[in-house]
Structures are given as C-alpha cells and as structure tokens.
C-alpha cells in the first residue's frame, strides 16, 4: 500500500454496481444445535460436513493446500450462538493489529503480539464487483486495492470473487504483498454462496512483524507482476 487513499470503514462487504447479494436461501443445510454445542452431537449437519478449525479455533493446516475442501461455517439460519467454534471468522477481527508507516511501501499492518499459526486475523472487505468492473477500475487507477480470487471447482469451472477496497474497507486494505507471505487468504462461506475472503496466519508470527499476503495467489504465475516492482526483500522475491 504505497499511499493513503481516503475510504469509508465498513465491517462487511457491500455490493457494487450491478451486483445482487440478496440470496434468500443458503446453498447448504443449517443446524438446530443450541448454545455453542455444535459438534457435541452426531446430528449436527454443519459439523458433519467437516469443521475447518481445531479445538483452539485455529484453522487446520490442510486448508492451506491447493486441494483443500471448502470452508463452510454455521450460518444465520443455524440455531447456535456466535461462540460456536464453527463461526470463527464471524467473530471480531484480531485486536493486536496496528497500521504503521514502512520505509518503502507506504503503510502496512503489523502485529503488537506474537501470533500462532492458523489464527484468524481479519476479513478483506470492500465492494464486491463484477470481473469486468474490476478490470476497468484497474485500467483507470494508479492505486490497487482489488483482490481477484479464483476458485477451481471439482467439475472444472472457475468461481471468481472480486473485492475492491479502494473506497470502502477495513484494516486489511493496508496489508502489503510479500513473496514469502505469513498470512493466507482463504474463501469462507456461511450464509451465502458468495465467499468471504478471510486472512489466516500460515506460520508463527513474532511481535512487531509486518503481516503480508501474496498478491499473486498460491502460485507466482497466477497473476502477472505488472509494472510496479516488488519491495518485499524476501529470499525468493520475484522482483
């Protein structure tokens, strides 16, 4: 994030022009568990699909792989409370994050405490826009807060989610790129087929370290580097 662009702080994604997020029914079953007891009975529909989190609320390492199963949390149609383990990313963002000025990259996000591997950090929020709108905005702007996330399904189709945090967003819009990232963005679904793009630590992160994810996805060849040089200075930096 090279420069500070004025924006409005939001807690959840909002639909951009021509995008309809009013989906009346979830695309999977809900559960009737009460309290925070999901998983304590064999009849829980949500946990029977498989929970992505361990007993500490950290995401399991298998979900960092390219062939990981989908992450589906309990939804607004479920009876369990927000304390449910299967609502990890529906809880408030990590409270030990701080925006600081960096030497070369403008603003960045740092942690004021040690963070364990697999911890939920925050959601990348902004306007959900169409792919065509994302491409047009990229052509007409010197700054880029757009994430284009592609999911490859088992039947060979590609689902694309585009989020632009240029004018609406949260602390995640200040997260810089690294060729050796310490956080990973994963799609999480709950009450909609449209995923929320959630940030998790993929290693143990020490206090005062900068948090970064890869702007190029899981492969360095997923997205072209473009015109701006990389300043991450990691050993495997692609320049």
Buried (B, 14 or more C-beta within 10 A) or exposed (E): BBEEBEBEEBEEBBEBEEBEEEEEEBEBEBBEBEEBBBBEEEEBBBBEBEBBBEEEBBBBEEBBEEEBEBBBBBBEBBBBBEEBBBBBBBEEBBEBBEBEEBEEBBBBBBBEEEBEBBBBBBBBBBBBBBEEBBBEBEEEEEEBBBBBBBEEEEEEEEEEBBBBBBBBBBBBBBBBBBBEBBBBBBBBBBBBEBBBBBBBBBBEBEEEEBBBBBBBBEEEEEEEEEEEEBBBEEEEEEE
